[in-house]
């Protein structure tokens, strides 16, 4: 980080009034450390997070919280071996594997609720979702709906916020992720989301607008087809590897102002010759088969009447039904556990003691961010 800051100052031949540093989670944390240890030298640096890596770690946190009570059986059904609560980083394309596991679950849930469930009536789900959820008393149905609310739909909106360059939705997602990370013991991700919210709401309004405009990149100039800037950088790196260029060419071209137009031409060529949008996977064609398999499984395990009260969750990872209401909230009801941890009434994974979200925020700002 010191070398990067020094290079920028040398390139500009000056120290700017404000230097906006937009990067991934590790960049955010290391620059935060520099600002904490040397506040006078780096007071002009505004640290920002673009959202791509936080999206991935949000999915990893979802796996940690929902794996036993819901997701493991679905992963076994779809033969998804590269996802699970063990994921730690983005190596081996874990972001794509995770997204392609959650997307068919979300679609299959809506198909099940609108095409197969008879009670409550499907029309009520679209007209008044809150009332629909309140009427559902089937334990397995509650698990499905709460997963959709706390995990499935937020994962999709992480993706959609990047495509639409909607930084306001991204702020809301970071606020939700802050509580999910705390519960799943992803301490670094918790601090990164907190840093994002501080960089947006704790800075000058003019800077806030500038930051929002530069969190996303449209690689081909198409409206609604943008990606997070961190993702665009990774796509550029992968394309450089694909071209298999020699070190001499790297030295002469790819570290000059020609890099951006070269990458644009290469991405445009790939978009024409391939059906895959560079950097954005979206929905695959064979998702239909997975959705059909999941819907059939939901009908068999849950039935079509969600209003009749049941206590047994048929999605429990062992294959045997488990009493959802009579079990520990940390094992059986992660949607309640998240907010109990936020309020300081329960300990998240790895927590030594309970602590409300506000006490945690004040302590981290004081001890780990901007004070020596």
N, C-alpha and C positions, 0 to 999 in steps of 0.2 A: 504493500500500500504506500509506503514511503517513496518507493521508486516511481510509482504511478503519479503521485502528487507532484513529485519533483519534475518529472517529464512534462507534465501539463504546464507547470509554471515556466519551464524553459521554453516550451513551444510558444506560449503566449508572450514570453518576455516580460511577464508581469504577474503579480499576485491578484487575481480577480476579487472583486468585492464579495461575490458569492460564487462558490464552485459547487455545482450540483453533481453529486456522484451517485449514479443510478446503477445498481448491480444486484447480484444474487444474495442469498442469505449470508454466505461467508464474508462477502465484501462488506455487507452492512455491519456484521458483528465486529470485524477487524477494524473498520473505520470508527465505529463507536468506541472501541478500546483506545484508539489513538486520540480521539477527542477527549476522552476521560483523562488520559495520562498527560496529554500535552494540549490543554484547552486553548492557550494563547496562540500556538502555532497552527492550529486547525480550526479555529473558531469560524472561519469563512466557509468551511465545507459543510454542505447540507447532504445528509445521507438518506438515500431513498431505496426502496425495494420495488421491483417491477411486478411481482406476483406469480411468475411462472413456477419457481421452485416452491413457493408457499402453496400453490395449488397441488403440487405433487405430495408435499408433506401433509396437507390436509387429508388426502386420500389415505396415506399411511396411518394417520391418526384414526381415521374411520375404521380401518381394518382392526386396529388394536381394540377399539371399544365395541365393535359390532361382530367380531369374528365368531365368538362362541354361540351367541344367541341368534345369529341369523346367517352370516355370510359364508361360514365354512361349508354348510350343506349345499349352498348354491354353487360354490367353487367346485365342490366334488361333482355336482351334477353336470356342470359345464366343462369339467376336466381342465380347470384353470390351475396350473401348478406353479405359476410364477408370481402369484399374489399371496398375501397373507400378512399376519401381524409382525413378521420378521423383517420387513423392508425398512432400510435405514437411509438409503440415498438413491440417487437417480442413475446409478450404474446399471448396465444391461437393459436399458430402456424400460425401467420400472414404471415411469410415468405413463407411457403408452399402454403397457399391460394393465395397469390399475384402472385407467380410464375406460379401456375396452371391456373391463369386467363390470364396472358400475353402470355404464350406459345401458346395456340390455336389461339390467335389473330394473332401472327406472322406467324404461319403455314397457316392459312386461307387467310391471305393477299397474300402470295406467290402463293397459289393455285388459288386465284382470278386473280392475275396479269398474271400468266402463262397459265391458262386454259380457262379463260373467256373473258378477255379484248382483243379486236381486234385492237385497235388503242390507243397508239403506239403498234407495233408488239411485242409479248412476247419475241422473240429472242433478241430484242434490250436490254431488261432488264438485261440479262445475259452477253451480249457482251459489253455494254457500259452503266452502270447504271446512270452515271452523265447525259448523253445525254437523257436517258429515262425520268429522273426526270425533265429535262429542257423542254421537250415537253408536259408534263402533264399540262393542264390548267383548268381541272375540279376541282372545289373547294373541293369537298369531296375526290377526288382522291389525291389532294395535302395533305390534312390532313392525309390520310392513309399513304402516302409515308414518310411524315415528322415524323410521329409517329414511323414508322419502323426504320427510320434513327437515330432519337434522343433518342428513348426509347426502342422499341421492340428488335432490334438487340443488343444494348448494354446490355440489361437484359440477353439475351441468352449468350453473351460473358462473362459476370460475371460468369455464371454457367460453361461455357466451360473452362475458365481460371483456375478455381478450379480443374476441372477434369484432365486437361492436365498439371497442375502445371506450367502454363505460367505466370510468374510474370511480364513479359514485357507488355503483354496485360493488366494485372491488373493495371500497372502504367498509361496506356492510359485511362483506365476506371475511375480511380480516378481523372485524369485531367478533363475529361468530367463531372464527378459527382460534382466536385468543383463548376462549373458554374451552374449546375442544382440545387444544394443545395442552392446556394446564391439566386437564383430566387424564390425558393419555401419557403424561410425563415427557412431552417433547419441549423441554425447557428452552432450547435455542430457538425453535420455531415460535414459541410464545414471545420471546424478546424481539424477534424479527417483525412479527405482526404489530407489536407495540411500537417499534421504531417507525413502521410505515404510518401508523395513525398519528404519531407525533410529527412526522415530516409533512403530513398533509394539514393537520389541524393546529399544529403548534408553530407555524411559520407565517410569513407575510402573505396576504391574499394574492398578491401579484405572483409571488413565487409558486403558490399553490396551483394556480392555473397553468403555469409553465411546466411544473412537474407532471400534472395530469396529462398534458399533451404529448409528453415524451416517454410514457410508460409502454407505448405500443408501437408496432411497426407494421405497415401494410407492405408486404414483400413484393407484391405485383401491382400495387396501386389500386386495388379493388376495394370498394366500400363494403364493409361487413366481413372482410376476410383478413383482418389484422391478427397478429400474434403478439404476445408479450415480448418486450425488447430482449429479455434474456433468452427466450426461445429463438428469436431471430438470430442472435449471436451464435447459438449452438448450431443452428441450421447452416449458417455461413461456414463455421468450422468444419462441419461434416462434408460440405460441398468442396471445401479445399482439399480434404482427404480423398474424396472421390476423384478429383482431377489428377491426383498423384503427381503433382508438380515437383520439379527438382528444387533444391535449395537456392540455386542461382535465380530461378524465376521468382521464387518467394521474395528474395532480397530485392529484385529489380522492379517487380510489379505489385505484389500483394501487400506491400507496406507503403503504398503511395495512395494518392487520391483516386487512382484507377480501380481500387478494390471495390468500391460500391457499384459502379456501372458494370464491372465484370460479373459480380455476383448477381446483379439484376438480370443481365442477359442470360446467365446460366439458369437461374430459377425460371425465367420465362420460357426458356427452351424446354426444361423439364416439365413445366405445366402443360405445354402443348403436346408433348410426346407421351405423357402419362396422365392417368386419371387422378393422381394423388396431388393434392395441394401442398406445396412445399411448406413444411413446418406445422401443418394442421391436419390431424388424421380424421377427425369427425366420425361419422357413422360409417361402418363397413357394410358391404352388401350382404355378407353372410350373418349379419346380426339378426336377420329374420329367423333363421333356424334356432338361434339361442333364445330369442323371445318366445317362440312357439313352445320350446321345451320348458321354459320357466313358467309360462302361463299354465300349461298342463300340470306341472308340479304344484302350482298354487291352488288350482281347482281341487286336486286330489288331497292336499294336506290341510287346506283351510276350509274348503266348501264355499258356498255362495251366500250364506246367511252370516253376516258379521254383527248383527244386532244382538243375537242370543248370547248371553254371557257365558264365557268359558275361562278357565284359569290356566290351562295347559298350553304352553308354547310348543308347537310341533316342529319348529325350526331349530331346536337345540342341537348342538353339533354332534352329540352322541347318536342321534337318530331316535332316541327315546324322548317322549314329551316331558317337559319340566314345568313345574308350577311357577308361572311368571310373577304372580302377585305375592307368593309366599317365600320367594327367594331373596337373597341379598341384592339390593339395587345395583351394586357394582357388577354383578354377574348377569343379571337378567333385564335390567331397565336402564341402559346407558343414557337414554334421553332425559331421565330424571337425575341421574348421577351428575351429568354435565352442569346442571343448574344448582344442584346442592353444593358442588365444589365451588362454583362461582359465588355463592352466597356465604361460603365459609362454614357450611354445615356438614361437609364430608371431605375426606382426604382423597385426592386423586392418586394415580399410580406413582409410587416413589415419594410421595409427600410425607414429611415427618410430622407435620401438624396441619390443622385446618387453617385456612387464611382466605378472607374474602378477596374478590378480584380487585377492589379498590385499594386495600391494604397492600396487596402484592404489587400493584402498579406503582404506588408511592414508594415502596421499598426498593423496587428495581430502578426507578428513576434516580433515587437518592444514592444507592449503593453501587449500581452497575453501569450507569449511563453517563451522567454529566457532572459527577462530583468525584474528587479525588479521595 
